[in-house]
């Protein structure tokens, strides 16, 4: 709907009919507040003070890009009983929640009940500059304050009436200027694209092109323009392949969903050129200047021209002038190219000839008053044969010069004769011979020497300076005189030569004035001089000899001294550098007198030797040398390992090691291998060993990598009972044997009654492993017997009054069963068998000797037990039977195979019998030089029981050999 509002506003008006529930149904229908989504809102009870009713935002959609020109909002507001709201506020915002300026406020007072408020907010904001797709409007009102509790129906109510929005929809137009044009192939044509805003807000218009001619290129200088007064440029590039014809090119725009187009009509044309070439001269001698002319019919201007003259020269002029500098037949081609690339060719043939004038011979000599002739030939080189005229200039004074004929067509030959007189001055004359054909000249020079001159000598020498011996190439010449000539050289060292170009060797330093005398045929002579400087130098070293160890560097000063000029550069070199060494100079060249530092850097692989190094200074093939003597040494270290002890009995055995050495090149490094996966890098070390045998090695390595290793054997035995060492952890004594009858048991405990061993030293006559009485062995390890006043013998005694008197009464313990204790400590009234009566009966395994077999014993409680003995296959010290051994005391050295070594056997009395020497059994036997109880090497006694040598002594540690039993060991 198009409405005219206020007389000046034009556009589309939207009339939005808001819900009118309250209005249509009366205020009685508005008692409940509807805040969200409703058409109105209502406050709570008025008793609680001022309340506010508000209208929820609702939106009105507007097409994108439209320009709003007028907005009118109308609101019904009512406050019951009072007929007016306290305050009414209307807010307007866009769809992004942005408010357009301050809120519209309708302030108190408002008159009339249920009044309609119409508010025109058009002029409050710059609507024409705001892009709106949705307009949101809301309203709030407040009731009047001061209502009473009885006025429960006092509410501020609002309701919407229609909202009018007037806007102009977005639209625009495109145009091309010019809208049409024509272009030839291979050219550009352009037009300007402009836009105009028809309605709505200005926006960017996206441009595109369609319908571009085939193979042509249509390019816009921008992809977007402003819808209001925007502009762009379209360039259409026509290619040679674009076919002639009319093309409608569409320029398309798009903005806010609105598409508009305009057109550019282009006509493509084409015209073919026709070329024609011509020249003013088509035949001539070189150099030939030719004026070319080119004409064209047809073609699309502008035209371009190209001449190819056939001699690698070109021109882009339409009518060029070109000169051919050499003879030949040339096809000159004229090419025309029009604007769109069409071409046409035309050619003209140019023939260029050439000739030459030659005098043979070209130079000669003649004495005064003599004649000399030469042939002058005019050669046709190529091309046309045009007649040539001959002439000359430069005939010697008082001489006559003539040709036998003066013209002809090439090729032809004439004779030139020069006749001198006695007044013709001696000298060299250049006679210029000229041939002219078609205005083109060719020249030749005939040089004639009229002689009668003094010789002028000249010397050249190479080199003019150098070191002795110096070979110099001399060259002698003369620039005048009447030949033949003679040459005489004086070299200034009492040597001469008659050669024209001699070689002379100067053998001593010095400055030599060399002279050359040239004499001509009639005796005229000339002498010239040249100085030759001959120098010398010497090479010396300071010092002339020195020494260095492997992997070190040694330097000497090389002096190059000049003894005579010249001071030419000397290069230094060395021959005979030691093997695997590096020899260098700093610097390696210079002009005498100078010094250089000569350094020899040896490596660990450089052999030890005396080297004569030839140091040479060279200048070309001139050399001076001196000998530098360098002695390369290599001292091998020899290691000696010592230990403060080599054997011991301990759980952790500390040994101090010392690594001494002789020889070698410092500095030195050290390494200990303790044979237990540990090592040390100090010269002397202390190490703790667990029980075992260790082959300890000590290695010393010198600066150049030479090394030496020595070994020492360390034996550590774990402490055990019988090793004569009291182990505080579990031993109270250790007497070094397994005899239980002495002051220390074979369990390394001090003797005590009840330990199961009879110890005479402890006044024991028995020991039954306890200290109880009444079991045959009493608490003080004395044998119990009848008459000891103690009932004992494991109950065998029924009584014991201590005197053996049969008339005595029984022990009170048996008073109820006997009256008299007999001399056998039995109750005379007792009848029946008992343990100890010598007869095995009842539950008894034995009784005294009854029931006891070989290697058995019967206890006092009549229990049978087996005894260990010599022959039971197990070595005992001693055995329980107390038989066997060297003294038949039960001390066994072996039993069967137990305790028997190589080449040994066990006798019936449990002693070892040797069947031959056994290396490593710690027994020195026939055929052995030593036996240290093992078969290891490097411990003084090798695996074959041969003495390896005296153990070396070293400072601070006792060392040597001592015979221990039948073997060898360290002390």
Secondary structure by P-SEA (a helix, b strand, c coil): cccccccccccbbbbbbccccccccccccccccccccccccccccccccbbbbbbcbbbbbbccbbbbcbbbbbbbbbbcccccccbbbbbbbccccccccccccccccccccbbbbbbbcccccccccccccbbbbbbbbbcccccccccccccbbbbbcbbbbbbbbbcbbbbbccccccccccbbbbbbbbbbbcccbbbbbbbbbccccccbbbbbccccccccccbbbbbbbbccccccbbbbbbbbbbccccccbbbbbbbbbbbbbbbbbccccccccccbbbbbbbbbccccccbbbbbcccccccccccbbbbbbccccccbbbbbbbcccccccccbbbbbbbbbbbbbccccccccccbbbbbbbbbbbccccccbbbbbbcccccccccccccccccccbbbbbbbbbcccccbbbbbbbbbbbccccccbbbbbbbbcbbbbbbbbbbccccccccbbbbbbbbbccccccbbbbbbccccccccccbbbbbbccccccbbbbbbbcccccbbbbbbbbbbccbbbbbccccccccccbbbbbbbbbccccccccbbbbbbccccccbbbbbccccccccbbbbbbbbbcccccccccbbbbbbbcccbbbbbbbbbbbbbbbbbbbbbbccccccccbbbbbbbbbbccccccbbbbbbcccccccccccbbbbbcccccbbbbbbbcccccbbbbbbbbbbbccccccccccccccccccccccccccccccccccccccccccccccccccccccccccccccccccccccccccccccccccccccccccccccccccccccccccccccccccccccccccccccccccccccccccccccccccccccccccccccccccccccccccccccccccccccccccccccccbbbbbccccccccccccccccccccccccccccccccccccccccccbbbbbbbcccccccc
